[in-house]
Amino acid sequence: MTRRAVLRTAAVGALAAPLLSCGSNLTGTLRMVAGRPGGVFERFGRQLAAELGRHHSGLQISFAAVADDSVALDLLQAGQAELAIAQLDMVAERQTGRIRALGRVFENYAQLMVLDSGPIHSVDDLPGRTVHLGEETGPSALFGRRILDCVPRAAEVGRAFAPFETAVTDILAGRAAGLLWSGEVAPSFTTGVTRLRLVDLAVTLQSLVAYHASYYDSILVPRGVYGANDVVHTIGCPALLVCPQQLPAELAESVVEVLLAQARLLTAATSGNQFVDARSLVATSPIPLHDAVADTYRADHG
């Protein structure tokens, strides 16, 4: 039986009981990093590291939560990590030909949050007001700047940078008009968020794709989010699991085999994970897949 078949057989009971190691002889080191402590990237990373450890007991595997995607990519490019999870636009900004993808694992979406009782009803209302974009080096800042560049009279929209909690406090106090955020809302700040609503971003998508990249896509936020009476059109950006080009083939293959075999368990560990299946995992353009895993995906998909 192949290693992939063993992993798939073990996966049948994955949600009912812990898995035992498959006794692999694979050795090496995999240091994984991901930003947004407490968020979906960290939960996914920790679960993936745990599954790799169960199936490959000879591997030295670690996971560390870091401040944001920028820090994760810094560590990857400095040779201090073998795996990182990061938003695709940030990876593309850093690409020097030496970053490779192991899979597309999430879809983050931009959320333009404004005061529910305030005067902002569309992006046309933003000129002359200030919008927070999260931490200046983080994924929300890059994504948010690109979106704001596509709104009418973009030069008249003020931009500020601060942590999520500070930005929401500023909105509630009237010091800022909104927050463009990419990713999860911090659970500890749910109370403040209930006074906010989302603004439709559909009008910016055509320009965003034309000026930047085709991987930005339309996303529908369901009715009821932040109390919305209707669905809201916003914009999604994928997130990738990436590695350095020189990651040994057998290590790259081992990660993808666990991604494919343990898709159900990994999805259960992280709400909102849409991409842990072979067809979607390979959609990493413009970041090329690691050479070794392209064959692994082809073998899995027939």
C-alpha positions as CSV (number, residue, x, y, z in Angstrom):
1,M,0.0,0.0,0.0
2,T,1.4,3.5,-0.9
3,R,2.0,6.1,1.8
4,R,-0.9,8.2,0.4
5,A,-3.2,5.2,0.6
6,V,-2.2,4.5,4.2
7,L,-2.9,8.2,5.1
8,R,-6.3,8.0,3.5
9,T,-7.2,4.8,5.3
10,A,-6.2,6.3,8.6
11,A,-8.3,9.4,7.8
12,V,-11.6,7.5,7.8
13,G,-11.8,7.6,11.6
14,A,-10.0,10.9,12.0
15,L,-12.8,12.9,13.7
16,A,-13.6,10.1,16.1
17,A,-10.2,9.3,17.6
18,P,-6.6,10.5,17.5
19,L,-4.5,9.1,14.7
20,L,-1.4,7.0,15.3
21,S,1.8,7.6,13.4
22,C,2.1,5.8,10.1
23,G,5.7,4.8,10.9
24,S,7.2,6.8,8.1
25,N,11.0,6.8,7.8
26,L,11.0,10.4,6.7
27,T,13.4,12.7,8.6
28,G,14.1,16.4,8.5
29,T,13.0,19.7,10.0
30,L,9.8,21.6,9.3
31,R,9.3,24.9,11.1
32,M,6.0,26.4,10.3
33,V,4.9,30.0,11.0
34,A,1.7,32.0,10.5
35,G,0.4,35.4,11.5
36,R,-2.7,36.6,13.2
37,P,-2.3,35.0,16.7
38,G,-5.5,33.3,17.7
39,G,-6.9,33.4,14.2
40,V,-7.7,30.9,11.5
41,F,-4.2,30.8,10.1
42,E,-2.8,29.8,13.5
43,R,-5.5,27.2,14.1
44,F,-4.9,25.6,10.7
45,G,-1.1,25.7,11.1
46,R,-1.2,24.0,14.5
47,Q,-3.5,21.3,13.3
48,L,-1.4,20.7,10.2
49,A,1.7,20.5,12.3
50,A,0.0,18.0,14.6
51,E,-1.1,15.8,11.7
52,L,2.4,15.9,10.1
53,G,3.8,14.8,13.5
54,R,1.4,11.9,13.8
55,H,2.2,10.6,10.3
56,H,5.9,11.3,10.3
57,S,7.3,10.7,13.7
58,G,10.9,11.1,12.4
59,L,10.3,14.7,11.4
60,Q,11.2,17.6,13.7
61,I,8.1,19.8,13.4
62,S,7.3,23.1,15.1
63,F,4.8,25.8,14.8
64,A,5.0,29.4,15.9
65,A,2.4,32.2,15.7
66,V,3.8,35.5,14.6
67,A,2.5,39.0,14.4
68,D,1.3,39.0,10.8
69,D,1.9,37.6,7.3
70,S,4.8,40.0,6.8
71,V,6.7,38.5,9.7
72,A,6.0,35.0,8.5
73,L,7.4,35.7,5.1
74,D,10.4,37.5,6.6
75,L,11.2,34.3,8.5
76,L,10.7,32.1,5.5
77,Q,13.0,34.2,3.3
78,A,15.6,34.4,6.0
79,G,15.8,30.6,6.2
80,Q,14.3,30.5,9.7
81,A,11.1,28.7,8.6
82,E,10.3,26.0,6.0
83,L,6.6,26.7,5.8
84,A,4.4,29.8,6.1
85,I,0.8,30.7,5.6
86,A,0.2,34.1,4.0
87,Q,-2.2,36.1,1.9
88,L,-1.5,35.7,-1.8
89,D,-1.1,39.4,-2.6
90,M,1.6,39.7,0.1
91,V,3.4,36.6,-1.2
92,A,3.3,38.0,-4.7
93,E,4.8,41.3,-3.4
94,R,7.7,39.4,-1.9
95,Q,8.2,36.9,-4.8
96,T,11.8,37.0,-6.1
97,G,11.5,33.6,-7.8
98,R,12.4,31.6,-4.7
99,I,9.0,31.2,-3.0
100,R,7.0,28.1,-4.0
101,A,3.4,27.2,-3.1
102,L,2.3,23.9,-1.5
103,G,-1.4,24.8,-1.8
104,R,-4.2,27.4,-1.6
105,V,-5.9,26.9,1.7
106,F,-8.2,29.9,2.5
107,E,-10.1,32.7,1.0
108,N,-9.8,35.9,3.1
109,Y,-12.3,38.7,2.3
110,A,-12.1,42.4,2.8
111,Q,-14.6,43.9,5.2
112,L,-15.3,47.6,5.1
113,M,-16.8,48.2,8.5
114,V,-18.6,51.5,9.4
115,L,-20.8,52.7,12.2
116,D,-24.2,51.3,11.8
117,S,-25.8,54.7,12.6
118,G,-23.2,56.7,10.6
119,P,-23.3,58.5,7.3
120,I,-21.3,56.0,5.2
121,H,-23.6,53.9,2.9
122,S,-21.3,53.4,-0.1
123,V,-17.7,53.9,-1.1
124,D,-18.8,57.2,-2.7
125,D,-19.2,58.5,0.9
126,L,-15.6,58.0,1.8
127,P,-13.8,61.1,0.3
128,G,-13.0,63.6,3.0
129,R,-13.0,60.9,5.7
130,T,-10.5,58.5,7.2
131,V,-10.4,54.7,6.9
132,H,-8.3,52.5,9.1
133,L,-6.3,49.7,7.3
134,G,-5.0,47.6,10.3
135,E,-1.3,47.4,11.0
136,E,0.9,49.2,8.4
137,T,2.9,46.0,7.5
138,G,0.0,43.6,7.7
139,P,-2.2,42.0,5.0
140,S,-5.1,44.3,5.6
141,A,-3.0,47.3,4.8
142,L,-1.9,46.1,1.4
143,F,-5.3,44.8,0.5
144,G,-7.0,47.9,1.9
145,R,-4.7,50.3,0.1
146,R,-5.4,48.7,-3.2
147,I,-9.1,48.8,-2.7
148,L,-9.2,52.4,-1.6
149,D,-7.1,53.3,-4.7
150,C,-10.1,52.1,-6.7
151,V,-12.8,54.2,-5.0
152,P,-14.1,57.5,-6.5
153,R,-11.9,60.4,-5.6
154,A,-9.4,58.1,-3.9
155,A,-6.9,60.8,-3.2
156,E,-9.4,62.4,-0.8
157,V,-9.8,59.3,1.4
158,G,-7.6,59.5,4.5
159,R,-5.7,56.3,5.6
160,A,-4.7,55.4,9.1
161,F,-2.9,52.4,10.5
162,A,-3.6,50.8,13.9
163,P,-4.5,47.4,15.4
164,F,-8.0,46.1,15.0
165,E,-9.2,47.0,18.5
166,T,-7.9,50.6,18.2
167,A,-9.5,51.1,14.8
168,V,-12.9,49.9,16.0
169,T,-12.6,52.2,19.1
170,D,-11.9,55.1,16.8
171,I,-15.0,54.3,14.6
172,L,-17.2,54.1,17.7
173,A,-15.8,57.4,19.0
174,G,-16.2,59.2,15.6
175,R,-12.5,59.6,15.0
176,A,-12.5,57.4,11.9
177,A,-15.2,56.6,9.3
178,G,-14.4,52.9,8.8
179,L,-12.0,50.0,8.9
180,L,-11.0,47.9,5.9
181,W,-10.1,44.5,7.4
182,S,-8.9,41.3,5.9
183,G,-9.5,38.2,7.9
184,E,-11.3,37.2,11.0
185,V,-12.8,39.6,13.6
186,A,-11.1,39.2,16.9
187,P,-13.5,37.2,19.2
188,S,-12.6,39.5,22.1
189,F,-14.1,42.5,20.3
190,T,-17.4,41.1,19.2
191,T,-19.4,43.6,21.3
192,G,-18.0,46.6,19.5
193,V,-18.5,45.0,16.1
194,T,-22.2,44.6,16.7
195,R,-22.5,48.4,16.3
196,L,-20.9,48.2,12.8
197,R,-22.2,47.2,9.4
198,L,-20.5,46.3,6.1
199,V,-20.3,48.5,3.0
200,D,-20.6,46.9,-0.4
201,L,-17.2,46.9,-2.3
202,A,-18.4,45.5,-5.7
203,V,-17.8,48.7,-7.5
204,T,-14.0,48.5,-6.9
205,L,-13.5,45.0,-8.2
206,Q,-13.1,45.6,-11.9
207,S,-10.4,48.3,-11.3
208,L,-8.7,46.2,-8.6
209,V,-8.3,43.2,-11.0
210,A,-7.2,45.5,-13.9
211,Y,-4.6,47.3,-11.9
212,H,-3.3,44.5,-9.7
213,A,-4.2,40.9,-10.1
214,S,-6.9,38.5,-11.3
215,Y,-6.8,36.4,-8.1
216,Y,-9.0,39.1,-6.4
217,D,-12.6,37.8,-6.7
218,S,-16.1,38.7,-5.8
219,I,-17.4,37.3,-2.5
220,L,-20.9,37.4,-1.0
221,V,-21.1,38.0,2.7
222,P,-24.3,36.3,3.9
223,R,-27.3,38.1,5.3
224,G,-27.1,38.6,9.0
225,V,-23.4,39.3,9.3
226,Y,-23.1,42.4,11.5
227,G,-26.9,42.4,11.4
228,A,-27.1,43.1,7.6
229,N,-30.6,42.6,6.1
230,D,-29.2,41.7,2.7
231,V,-26.1,40.0,1.3
232,V,-23.1,42.3,0.8
233,H,-20.7,42.1,-2.1
234,T,-17.1,42.2,-1.0
235,I,-13.7,41.1,-2.4
236,G,-11.8,37.9,-1.6
237,C,-8.1,37.2,-1.7
238,P,-6.7,33.6,-1.4
239,A,-4.1,32.6,1.2
240,L,-1.4,30.1,0.5
241,L,0.8,27.6,2.3
242,V,4.3,28.4,1.0
243,C,7.8,27.2,1.2
244,P,11.3,28.0,-0.1
245,Q,12.1,26.7,-3.6
246,Q,14.9,24.6,-2.1
247,L,12.6,22.6,0.3
248,P,13.6,19.0,-0.2
249,A,11.1,17.2,-2.5
250,E,10.2,14.5,0.1
251,L,9.3,17.1,2.7
252,A,7.2,19.0,0.2
253,E,5.4,15.8,-0.8
254,S,4.8,14.8,2.8
255,V,3.0,18.1,3.5
256,V,0.8,17.8,0.5
257,E,-0.1,14.2,1.1
258,V,-1.3,15.1,4.6
259,L,-3.2,18.1,3.3
260,L,-5.0,15.8,0.8
261,A,-5.5,12.9,3.2
262,Q,-6.6,14.9,6.2
263,A,-8.8,17.5,4.4
264,R,-11.8,16.7,6.5
265,L,-10.0,17.0,9.8
266,L,-8.2,20.2,8.8
267,T,-11.5,21.8,7.7
268,A,-13.2,20.9,10.9
269,A,-10.4,22.6,12.9
270,T,-10.9,25.9,11.1
271,S,-14.2,27.4,10.1
272,G,-14.3,29.1,6.8
273,N,-11.6,26.9,5.1
274,Q,-12.9,26.3,1.6
275,F,-9.8,25.0,-0.2
276,V,-8.5,21.8,1.2
277,D,-9.2,19.6,-1.8
278,A,-7.0,18.8,-4.8
279,R,-8.9,20.9,-7.4
280,S,-8.6,24.1,-5.3
281,L,-5.3,23.5,-3.6
282,V,-3.5,23.8,-6.9
283,A,-4.9,27.2,-7.8
284,T,-1.9,29.2,-6.5
285,S,-1.1,31.4,-9.5
286,P,1.0,33.6,-9.9
287,I,3.0,31.7,-7.2
288,P,4.3,28.4,-8.8
289,L,3.8,25.1,-7.1
290,H,6.9,23.4,-5.7
291,D,8.1,21.1,-8.5
292,A,7.7,17.9,-6.4
293,V,4.1,18.5,-5.4
294,A,2.8,19.1,-8.9
295,D,3.3,15.4,-9.5
296,T,1.6,14.6,-6.1
297,Y,-1.5,16.5,-7.0
298,R,-1.6,15.0,-10.5
299,A,-1.4,11.5,-9.0
300,D,-4.1,12.2,-6.5
301,H,-6.4,13.7,-9.1
302,G,-5.8,11.0,-11.6
